[in-house]
Amino acid sequence: MSATQYTTKHAVDELVNSYQRVPMLVIATHPDRTRIGERAALMDLHNQGNDYLSRVKPEFAKNGNVGRALLDEFISRSPIIFQREPGGRIRLKAHSTKTTVTIAGRGVQDEYIVQEKELDNGVVIGLNHRVVLLLKLLPLHDSAVDDNDVLFGISADIRAIRHRVEQLAGMTLPVMIRGAAGVGKQQAAYAIHQASNGKSRPFVSVNLAAIHDAVAEVELFGSARNETRQPGYFEQANGGTIVLEDIEDASVSVHRLLYTILQSQSVVPVGTDEALPINCRIMLTSHHDPAGIEENSILSMLIEKLSAYQLFIPPLTERREDIGLLFDYFVREQWQKLYSGRVHDVKIPGELMSQLLTFHWPGNVRQLRNVARQVVIDSREQEQLHLDPQLLSMLKPGAANGHWEEEPGVQRKPNSVSRNELLETLRSCRFELQATAKKLGISRASVYQLIQRFEGVRTAQDLSEDEIKESYELNRSDTERMMWDLQVSQIGLRRRLKSLGYDI
Ligand SMILES: Nc1ncnc2c1ncn2[C@@H]1O[C@H](COP(=O)(O)OP(=O)(O)OP(=O)(O)O)[C@@H](O)[C@H]1O
């Protein structure tokens, strides 16, 4: 074989190997949190059919660093044995180890057979309730990840998206980002913006579904009245990026206006006759199946014009290996935000991580972030993260009808809801967003967006500390009265009070 042939073959082999999936253990939580996200390939299991897991074997690594074993003093040196079985199954033997082993949070006495399908989804292995590992078939490729990444994660999907983000950053073509609610479409758009030359320029995100027909022209084109100039969204994004969110949920009038803008490549502010050229990169996000769009409609033409490049972000349950890192990141982020100045070496209990890894996450990464915030609020005075029993039961696998489930009964467009209707419904539902969404026939995310949009409508998160203090004293700590006084939900209010250290 010639040198060139060898080099080419070598490169091809490396490429094939890097995409080949092998049984891999990923650290989802560990008493040393810097180890979250480290991986170990079980190559002996893959090649010879047997492998071991103990305090001293195998070696885990990330970011191409030198590997080290789990090394947790509470984990036994006597190993758990992995044995390949016919049909792609793996027998996990825990007879000879003193380590307490759990699978998906349930104790394993002697043996557990891992089915092939489970290996595809990821099997959650707990060791002494301290270390939690995900056993999953994953590509050999390692992924460097640091706290400065805008798109956090170690999965092959996120790695591929990060790679595309870099490529797209140097171009100006429009990008369509697809994926279910809360997967990180907006975050991906922001990552492209941040990686581009225009990163110091504006990043404007527009929730199209919340734009009322009556004000659509003013909001999109801008206006000039009585010498007051109000720039539209496209002008606000001048030189930077505009993200048109949930394009399919906008009204036909909004679709028409957007089409006009794209055709003329300019906007004419209401009350003027001056055409301002649009000078921003356009990105779209959508959570709908493209197959459902009516052919030859304005919407289909719009999407065709703006989908020069498409990115798809898979749901969180298809990349469970990202959950440990993301949760750790969100917990630290929330801790900083809520208790700045208080240093905390956050330890994530194994029981919680097992539950996070087995939950079905209908609200994807946004929901994971909300859970992190709630856990941080509930843990204010605790040594390690505290689990509210109610939250724990909501995170039970299969709790599909629980509070966290995304509501299926969305029947209305959010822009048909007026401020008065929203306020009245919120009051009749005691300011609970889920109940309000159900009653209005829109999604919970849309209720939230409408609240942000209408002046004088708020959630407990928006209240200032002074307002809370005043109402607390005035209503003598009665949260029912405070709810009517401040017009926000009692649950949200109680959470704010707790996080501010009030006695309730
Ligand atoms: N890979 C990621 N790394 C860091 N944060 C992320 C990541 N993915 C999502 N997030 C965070 O999760 C939350 C939801 O993400 P985002 O708003 O981008 O979702 P989305 O897909 O646009 O949702 P929707 O369709 O409901 O508007 C945000 O707070 C975002 O910052």
The ligand as an SDF file (V2000), in Angstrom:
LIG
                    3D

 31 33  0  0  0  0  0  0  0  0999 V2000
  -28.1700   23.7780   24.4930 N   0  0  0  0  0  0  0  0  0  0  0  0
  -28.5240   24.7320   25.3560 C   0  0  0  0  0  0  0  0  0  0  0  0
  -27.5980   25.2870   26.1570 N   0  0  0  0  0  0  0  0  0  0  0  0
  -27.9510   26.2340   27.0720 C   0  0  0  0  0  0  0  0  0  0  0  0
  -29.2080   26.6630   27.2640 N   0  0  0  0  0  0  0  0  0  0  0  0
  -30.1640   26.1500   26.4780 C   0  0  0  0  0  0  0  0  0  0  0  0
  -29.8800   25.1700   25.4810 C   0  0  0  0  0  0  0  0  0  0  0  0
  -31.0370   24.8360   24.8610 N   0  0  0  0  0  0  0  0  0  0  0  0
  -31.9970   25.5780   25.4260 C   0  0  0  0  0  0  0  0  0  0  0  0
  -31.4840   26.3630   26.3930 N   0  0  0  0  0  0  0  0  0  0  0  0
  -32.2610   27.2560   27.2940 C   0  0  0  0  0  0  0  0  0  0  0  0
  -33.5460   26.6470   27.4450 O   0  0  0  0  0  0  0  0  0  0  0  0
  -34.5940   27.6050   27.3700 C   0  0  0  0  0  0  0  0  0  0  0  0
  -35.4980   27.2950   26.1810 C   0  0  0  0  0  0  0  0  0  0  0  0
  -34.7650   27.4630   24.9720 O   0  0  0  0  0  0  0  0  0  0  0  0
  -35.3330   28.2840   23.7070 P   0  0  0  0  0  0  0  0  0  0  0  0
  -36.1290   29.4710   24.1390 O   0  0  0  0  0  0  0  0  0  0  0  0
  -34.1940   28.5190   22.7850 O   0  0  0  0  0  0  0  0  0  0  0  0
  -36.3190   27.1710   23.1230 O   0  0  0  0  0  0  0  0  0  0  0  0
  -37.2420   27.2310   21.8220 P   0  0  0  0  0  0  0  0  0  0  0  0
  -37.0470   25.9430   21.1170 O   0  0  0  0  0  0  0  0  0  0  0  0
  -36.9730   28.4810   21.0350 O   0  0  0  0  0  0  0  0  0  0  0  0
  -38.6760   27.2480   22.5080 O   0  0  0  0  0  0  0  0  0  0  0  0
  -40.1280   27.7170   21.9370 P   0  0  0  0  0  0  0  0  0  0  0  0
  -40.4030   26.9500   20.6900 O   0  0  0  0  0  0  0  0  0  0  0  0
  -41.0680   27.3190   23.0310 O   0  0  0  0  0  0  0  0  0  0  0  0
  -40.0440   29.2020   21.7360 O   0  0  0  0  0  0  0  0  0  0  0  0
  -33.9110   28.9490   27.2670 C   0  0  0  0  0  0  0  0  0  0  0  0
  -33.7960   29.4600   28.5680 O   0  0  0  0  0  0  0  0  0  0  0  0
  -32.5430   28.6350   26.6980 C   0  0  0  0  0  0  0  0  0  0  0  0
  -31.6070   29.5740   27.1360 O   0  0  0  0  0  0  0  0  0  0  0  0
  1  2  1  0
  2  3  1  0
  2  7  2  0
  3  4  2  0
  4  5  1  0
  5  6  2  0
  6  7  1  0
  6 10  1  0
  7  8  1  0
  8  9  2  0
  9 10  1  0
 10 11  1  0
 11 12  1  0
 11 30  1  0
 12 13  1  0
 13 14  1  0
 13 28  1  0
 14 15  1  0
 15 16  1  0
 16 17  2  0
 16 18  1  0
 16 19  1  0
 19 20  1  0
 20 21  2  0
 20 22  1  0
 20 23  1  0
 23 24  1  0
 24 25  2  0
 24 26  1  0
 24 27  1  0
 28 29  1  0
 28 30  1  0
 30 31  1  0
M  END
$$$$
